[in-house]
Amino acid sequence: MKNIFQAAVTSEVIERINKLNPSTPQQWGKMNVSQMLAHCSVSYEMVYENKHPKPNALMKLMLKAFVKNVVVSEKPYKRNSHTAPSFIITDEKEFEKEKNRLILYLQQTQELGESHFDGKESLSFGKLTKGEWNNMFYKHLDHHLNQFGV
């Protein structure tokens, strides 16, 4: 799996994002391109903003037991997989705003670097290694950029 914490990989992902436009069609799924960009930003909102509620102890235990490995492993996501409620984007979004917001999150993450994330607690899964953070970030972005053909 590519390392999102490396500047070259972050640049490559940003280049892929910049190939999108407001009318880029999805190859599967329900979200339009602007909704997808907002959806991809949720992972970063959970790190950088106090916007999403922390799951209660029982829910966190269930997430760690049944969801964590799917999210942080190197195994690619299947098309049309189920998503957590906080990641579901149904309202219309402004393309340029969402694109720029996601790019800023990527740049911030790369600048902080993998050492910042190694052992950092995830809102849903508890402490993650730098490799798990990388897999979660990169795999999710790659999945959705492939969904839109970039």
C-alpha positions as CSV (number, residue, x, y, z in Angstrom):
1,M,0.0,0.0,0.0
2,K,1.3,3.5,-0.8
3,N,2.2,5.7,2.1
4,I,0.0,8.8,2.3
5,F,2.5,10.4,4.7
6,Q,5.1,10.6,1.9
7,A,5.1,13.9,0.0
8,A,5.2,12.2,-3.4
9,V,2.2,10.0,-2.6
10,T,0.2,13.0,-1.2
11,S,1.1,14.9,-4.4
12,E,0.0,12.0,-6.6
13,V,-3.4,11.8,-4.7
14,I,-3.9,15.6,-5.1
15,E,-3.1,15.3,-8.8
16,R,-5.8,12.7,-9.1
17,I,-8.3,14.9,-7.2
18,N,-7.4,17.8,-9.5
19,K,-8.4,15.7,-12.5
20,L,-12.0,15.6,-11.2
21,N,-14.6,18.2,-12.2
22,P,-18.2,18.9,-11.1
23,S,-19.6,16.6,-13.7
24,T,-17.2,13.7,-13.4
25,P,-19.5,10.6,-13.4
26,Q,-19.2,7.8,-10.9
27,Q,-18.6,4.3,-12.1
28,W,-20.6,2.8,-9.3
29,G,-22.4,4.0,-6.2
30,K,-24.9,6.7,-5.4
31,M,-22.8,9.8,-4.5
32,N,-21.9,12.4,-7.0
33,V,-18.4,13.8,-7.2
34,S,-19.0,16.6,-4.7
35,Q,-20.6,14.3,-2.2
36,M,-17.7,11.9,-2.6
37,L,-15.2,14.6,-1.8
38,A,-17.2,15.6,1.3
39,H,-17.4,11.9,2.2
40,C,-13.6,11.5,2.0
41,S,-13.2,14.5,4.3
42,V,-15.1,12.8,7.1
43,S,-12.0,10.7,8.1
44,Y,-10.1,13.9,8.5
45,E,-12.9,15.7,10.3
46,M,-12.7,12.9,12.9
47,V,-9.0,13.7,13.4
48,Y,-8.9,17.5,13.2
49,E,-12.3,18.7,14.2
50,N,-14.6,18.1,17.2
51,K,-17.6,17.6,14.8
52,H,-18.5,13.9,15.2
53,P,-19.6,12.4,18.5
54,K,-17.3,9.7,20.1
55,P,-19.0,6.3,20.1
56,N,-20.1,5.0,23.5
57,A,-18.1,2.1,25.0
58,L,-20.3,-0.7,23.6
59,M,-20.3,0.8,20.1
60,K,-16.6,1.3,20.2
61,L,-16.1,-2.3,21.3
62,M,-18.3,-3.5,18.4
63,L,-16.4,-1.3,15.9
64,K,-13.1,-2.6,17.0
65,A,-14.3,-6.2,16.8
66,F,-16.2,-6.1,13.5
67,V,-15.1,-3.1,11.5
68,K,-11.6,-2.1,12.4
69,N,-9.8,-4.8,10.4
70,V,-11.8,-4.0,7.3
71,V,-10.9,-0.3,7.5
72,V,-7.2,-0.5,8.5
73,S,-6.1,-3.6,6.6
74,E,-4.5,-3.5,3.2
75,K,-7.4,-5.4,1.6
76,P,-9.2,-3.1,-0.8
77,Y,-12.8,-2.1,-0.2
78,K,-15.5,-3.9,-2.2
79,R,-17.7,-1.7,-4.5
80,N,-20.9,-0.5,-3.0
81,S,-19.8,-1.5,0.6
82,H,-21.9,-0.3,3.5
83,T,-20.7,2.9,5.2
84,A,-21.0,4.3,8.7
85,P,-23.9,6.8,9.2
86,S,-21.5,9.7,9.8
87,F,-20.0,9.1,6.4
88,I,-23.2,9.2,4.4
89,I,-23.5,12.4,2.4
90,T,-26.9,13.0,0.8
91,D,-27.2,16.8,0.5
92,E,-25.7,18.7,-2.3
93,K,-22.2,20.0,-1.9
94,E,-20.1,22.7,-3.6
95,F,-17.5,21.0,-5.7
96,E,-14.6,23.5,-5.4
97,K,-15.1,24.0,-1.6
98,E,-15.1,20.2,-1.0
99,K,-12.1,19.6,-3.3
100,N,-10.1,22.4,-1.6
101,R,-11.0,21.2,1.9
102,L,-10.0,17.6,1.2
103,I,-6.7,18.8,-0.3
104,L,-6.0,20.9,2.8
105,Y,-6.6,17.9,5.0
106,L,-4.2,15.8,2.9
107,Q,-1.5,18.4,3.1
108,Q,-2.0,18.9,6.9
109,T,-1.8,15.1,7.4
110,Q,1.4,14.7,5.3
111,E,3.1,17.7,7.0
112,L,2.3,16.3,10.5
113,G,3.8,13.0,9.3
114,E,3.5,9.4,10.3
115,S,5.2,9.9,13.7
116,H,2.4,12.2,14.7
117,F,-0.1,9.4,14.0
118,D,1.8,6.4,15.4
119,G,-0.2,5.4,18.5
120,K,-2.7,8.2,18.0
121,E,-6.3,7.4,19.1
122,S,-8.9,7.0,16.5
123,L,-12.4,8.2,17.3
124,S,-13.9,4.8,16.4
125,F,-11.1,2.2,16.8
126,G,-8.8,3.3,19.7
127,K,-5.1,3.6,19.2
128,L,-3.8,2.9,15.7
129,T,-0.3,2.4,14.4
130,K,1.1,4.7,11.7
131,G,0.5,1.8,9.2
132,E,-3.1,1.4,10.2
133,W,-3.7,5.2,9.9
134,N,-2.0,5.1,6.5
135,N,-4.1,2.2,5.3
136,M,-7.3,3.8,6.5
137,F,-6.5,7.2,4.8
138,Y,-4.9,5.9,1.6
139,K,-7.2,3.0,0.9
140,H,-10.4,5.1,1.4
141,L,-9.1,7.8,-1.0
142,D,-7.9,5.4,-3.6
143,H,-11.2,3.5,-3.5
144,H,-13.3,6.6,-4.2
145,L,-10.9,8.2,-6.7
146,N,-11.1,4.9,-8.6
147,Q,-14.9,5.1,-8.3
148,F,-14.7,8.3,-10.3
149,G,-12.1,7.0,-12.8
150,V,-9.0,9.0,-11.6
